[in-house]
Amino acid sequence: MLKYINRSLEQTINTLIDITAYSRFGVPVRAIDIAKRQHLSLSRMEIVLSALKSAYLIQAAKGPRGELLSI
């Protein structure tokens, strides 16, 4: 990424890109799947997703297979 973007911002941007790429036609994406694709721990991914949810950039709901996300 860019030289002056810190790691946390880079992870957040990559998470938004990942959700956009994998949630086609409104199909939700699981947090654990995003974490695996980005090589992050689930706890770190939950922090990133919480910030995105607080900023109203994503919608999140608990589903039977874990947390489900969509933009």
ZAMARGU-4260 file (C-alpha; in steps of 0.2 Angstrom, whole numbers, plus 5000, padded with zeros to 4 digits):
<rodrens>
0) 5000/5000/5000 | 5005/5018/5002 | 5020/5022/5012 | 5011/5033/5024 | 4996/5023/5029
5) 4998/5014/5045 | 4995/4995/5047 | 4978/4998/5055 | 4971/5008/5041 | 4978/4996/5029
10) 4969/4982/5037 | 4953/4992/5037 | 4954/4996/5019 | 4958/4978/5014 | 4943/4972/5024
15) 4931/4983/5015 | 4939/4977/4998 | 4937/4959/5004 | 4919/4961/5009 | 4915/4970/4993
20) 4923/4956/4983 | 4915/4942/4992 | 4898/4948/4996 | 4891/4948/4978 | 4872/4951/4976
25) 4870/4954/4995 | 4877/4937/5000 | 4884/4939/5018 | 4902/4935/5022 | 4908/4927/5038
30) 4921/4936/5049 | 4932/4921/5051 | 4933/4919/5032 | 4939/4937/5030 | 4952/4934/5044
35) 4958/4919/5035 | 4960/4927/5018 | 4969/4942/5026 | 4980/4931/5038 | 4973/4940/5054
40) 4967/4933/5070 | 4948/4933/5073 | 4950/4944/5088 | 4959/4957/5077 | 4947/4956/5063
45) 4933/4959/5076 | 4941/4975/5081 | 4942/4981/5063 | 4924/4975/5059 | 4918/4984/5075
50) 4925/5000/5069 | 4917/4998/5052 | 4900/4994/5060 | 4902/5010/5071 | 4905/5021/5056
55) 4890/5013/5047 | 4900/5007/5033 | 4894/4989/5035 | 4880/4979/5042 | 4883/4965/5054
60) 4872/4951/5061 | 4875/4936/5071 | 4870/4921/5060 | 4870/4902/5064 | 4887/4900/5056
65) 4895/4915/5065 | 4895/4934/5061 | 4888/4938/5044 | 4893/4955/5035 | 4887/4964/5021
70) 4890/4982/5014
</rodrens>
